[in-house]
Amino acid sequence: MKIGIIGAGHIGKTLVQRLSAAGHDVKVANSRGPDTIEADVLASGGRGVSAAEAVVDVDVVILSIPLNRIPGIAPLIANVPSETVVIDTSNYYPQRDGKIDAIEAGQVESLWVAEQLGRPIVKAWNSIGADSFAKKGKPAGTPDRIALPVAADRETDRKVGMTLVEDTGLDAFDAGTLAESWRQQPGTPCYCTDITREEMPAALAAADAARSPKRRDLSVAAMSERFGAGENPDAEYGVRLTRALFM
């Protein structure tokens, strides 16, 4: 597939590396210009381009940017054909994004994103830590392969999202519609806990909409105390913490 990725941060860079290594034609843009994209990000064949170029003549656009930047990217996405699959990897963290009234009032994060963009989206790759994503991908059929939920309203979008998740070394799990994607938001049992496909149904069913924001905030506080604000934990510590708080 032809894929344009906007964002070359912790998740975005691994997406570029894995998807280009899997044989996809990948373009990537960041906020500072293509010349600032590090060589290792492009080592598997990805190409650095401008944001405007990243969304032209592609089958899939992947947004790997902080949630509070979604409204700013909306004019660019408005020019993308309706049949193009748009995948969002973001999560709401009010400590970083500022408080968003609609989400604070209970709107599902993915539905807020779809509303800002004015089009259907897929929610995927939002429920894995950056270090786990970079280091723990495994071949299909591996018994302990990490699974990720994929939510979408259009069946064609969901199929594409699940195929690409599989191509990044993870098992894709059909998590239903965007309205149900709150079950894969921060603070829920499947969020950054590195569970398998077999464990996913029970984790999604056990999600608690009222308690997950509190659990999310507890994890932020614990990680900030240990690593400092804005830093990412290593996979082992992060998974131990999220399992203790969310499961």
Secondary structure, DSSP 8 states (H G I E B T S, - for coil): -EEEEE--SHHHHHHHHHHHHTT-EEEEE-TT-GGGS-GGGGTTS-EE--HHHHTSS-SEEEE-S-GGGHHHHHHHHTTS-TTSEEEE-----HHHH---HHHHTT--HHHHHHHHHTS--EE-S-SS-HHHHHH----TT-TT-BEEEEEESSHHHHHHHHHHHHHTTSEEEE---GGGGGGGSTTSTTSSS--BTTTHHHHHHT--TTTHHHHHHHHHHHHHHHH-TT----HHHHHHHHHHHH-
